[in-house]
Amino acid sequence: QVQLVESGGGLVQAGGSLRLSCAASGGTFSRYALGWFRQVPGKEREFVAAIRWSGSSIYYTNYADSVKGRFTISGDNAKNTVYLQLNSLKPEDTAIYYCAAKKAVVGGTGPGDFGSWGQGTQVTVFA
């Protein structure tokens, strides 16, 4: 199993930016797709973004419509680390952000498609 640890969350004013990091260990990084999800109390966990590698190159990235153009997923597979750059933050972006991993051959972007999860990092955006 892949172990994941998120960091970089915090309190930020609307319009500001944060950069989240997800450090992975315990597996071959290029064999997995990495995703970011977020969740607020009383709501379902929501897909945010995902990235997959083919060898050392990025095979694809995809984003939820709600964050497209504002958030960017990237990574350094030599460091086994994935990043999520959050720009133009809005109060509705407030949530716990989770990093998740799945085998690269597994399709889908639902939470059930990902087998490994980090503990989450809190992002709070105020007006």
C-alpha positions as CSV (number, residue, x, y, z in Angstrom):
1,Q,0.0,0.0,0.0
2,V,1.0,3.6,-0.6
3,Q,1.1,5.9,2.4
4,L,0.2,9.5,1.9
5,V,0.8,12.6,4.0
6,E,-0.8,16.0,3.1
7,S,0.5,19.4,4.2
8,G,0.2,23.1,3.3
9,G,-3.3,23.9,4.4
10,G,-4.2,27.0,6.3
11,L,-6.3,30.2,6.7
12,V,-6.3,32.5,3.7
13,Q,-8.4,35.5,2.5
14,A,-10.6,35.1,-0.5
15,G,-8.6,35.7,-3.7
16,G,-5.5,34.4,-2.1
17,S,-3.5,31.2,-2.8
18,L,-2.2,28.1,-1.1
19,R,0.0,25.2,-2.2
20,L,-0.8,21.8,-0.9
21,S,1.7,18.9,-0.9
22,C,1.2,15.2,-0.8
23,A,4.2,13.0,0.1
24,A,3.8,9.4,-1.0
25,S,5.8,6.4,0.2
26,G,5.6,2.6,0.0
27,G,5.1,2.1,-3.7
28,T,6.4,2.8,-7.2
29,F,5.1,6.3,-7.8
30,S,4.7,6.0,-11.5
31,R,2.4,3.0,-11.1
32,Y,-0.3,5.1,-9.5
33,A,-2.7,7.9,-10.3
34,L,-2.9,10.6,-7.5
35,G,-6.0,12.5,-6.8
36,W,-7.1,15.4,-4.6
37,F,-10.5,15.4,-2.9
38,R,-12.2,17.7,-0.5
39,Q,-14.9,17.3,2.1
40,V,-17.0,19.6,4.4
41,P,-19.1,18.4,7.3
42,G,-22.4,16.9,6.2
43,K,-21.4,16.6,2.6
44,E,-19.9,13.8,0.4
45,R,-16.3,13.8,-0.4
46,E,-15.8,15.7,-3.7
47,F,-13.3,15.0,-6.5
48,V,-11.0,18.0,-7.2
49,A,-8.1,16.9,-9.4
50,A,-6.0,13.9,-10.5
51,I,-2.7,13.2,-12.2
52,R,-1.3,10.1,-13.7
53,W,2.1,9.3,-15.0
54,S,3.3,7.1,-17.9
55,G,6.9,6.4,-17.0
56,S,8.4,9.7,-16.0
57,S,6.0,11.8,-18.0
58,I,2.6,13.1,-17.2
59,Y,0.0,11.0,-18.9
60,Y,-3.0,13.1,-18.0
61,T,-4.5,15.6,-15.6
62,N,-8.1,16.3,-15.0
63,Y,-10.1,18.7,-12.8
64,A,-13.5,19.2,-11.4
65,D,-15.4,22.0,-13.2
66,S,-15.6,24.0,-10.0
67,V,-11.9,24.4,-9.8
68,K,-10.8,24.3,-13.4
69,G,-8.7,27.4,-14.3
70,R,-8.0,28.1,-10.6
71,F,-6.3,25.0,-9.3
72,T,-3.3,23.2,-10.8
73,I,-2.1,19.7,-10.0
74,S,1.5,18.8,-10.5
75,G,4.1,16.6,-9.2
76,D,7.7,15.6,-8.8
77,N,7.8,11.8,-9.2
78,A,11.5,11.7,-8.3
79,K,10.5,13.0,-4.9
80,N,7.2,11.0,-4.8
81,T,5.3,14.2,-4.1
82,V,2.2,15.7,-5.7
83,Y,1.1,19.3,-5.4
84,L,-2.1,21.2,-5.7
85,Q,-1.8,24.9,-6.3
86,L,-5.0,26.7,-5.2
87,N,-5.4,30.2,-6.7
88,S,-8.2,32.7,-6.6
89,L,-9.6,31.0,-3.6
90,K,-13.3,31.4,-2.7
91,P,-15.0,30.8,0.7
92,E,-16.8,27.8,-0.9
93,D,-13.3,26.2,-1.3
94,T,-13.2,25.8,2.4
95,A,-12.8,22.1,3.2
96,I,-10.5,19.4,4.4
97,Y,-8.4,18.4,1.4
98,Y,-7.3,14.8,1.0
99,C,-4.7,13.2,-1.2
100,A,-5.5,9.7,-2.6
101,A,-3.9,7.1,-4.7
102,K,-5.0,4.3,-7.0
103,K,-3.4,1.9,-9.4
104,A,-2.9,3.6,-12.7
105,V,-4.9,1.0,-14.6
106,V,-8.0,1.7,-12.5
107,G,-10.4,4.1,-14.0
108,G,-12.8,6.5,-12.4
109,T,-12.6,9.5,-10.2
110,G,-14.9,8.6,-7.4
111,P,-13.7,8.1,-3.8
112,G,-14.3,4.4,-4.1
113,D,-11.8,4.1,-7.0
114,F,-8.9,5.2,-4.7
115,G,-7.5,2.7,-2.3
116,S,-5.1,4.8,-0.3
117,W,-5.8,8.0,1.6
118,G,-4.0,10.6,3.6
119,Q,-5.3,12.2,6.8
120,G,-6.2,15.5,5.2
121,T,-5.2,19.1,5.5
122,Q,-7.6,21.9,6.4
123,V,-8.1,24.8,4.0
124,T,-10.2,27.8,5.3
125,V,-11.0,30.7,3.1
126,F,-12.6,33.9,4.6
127,A,-14.1,36.9,2.8
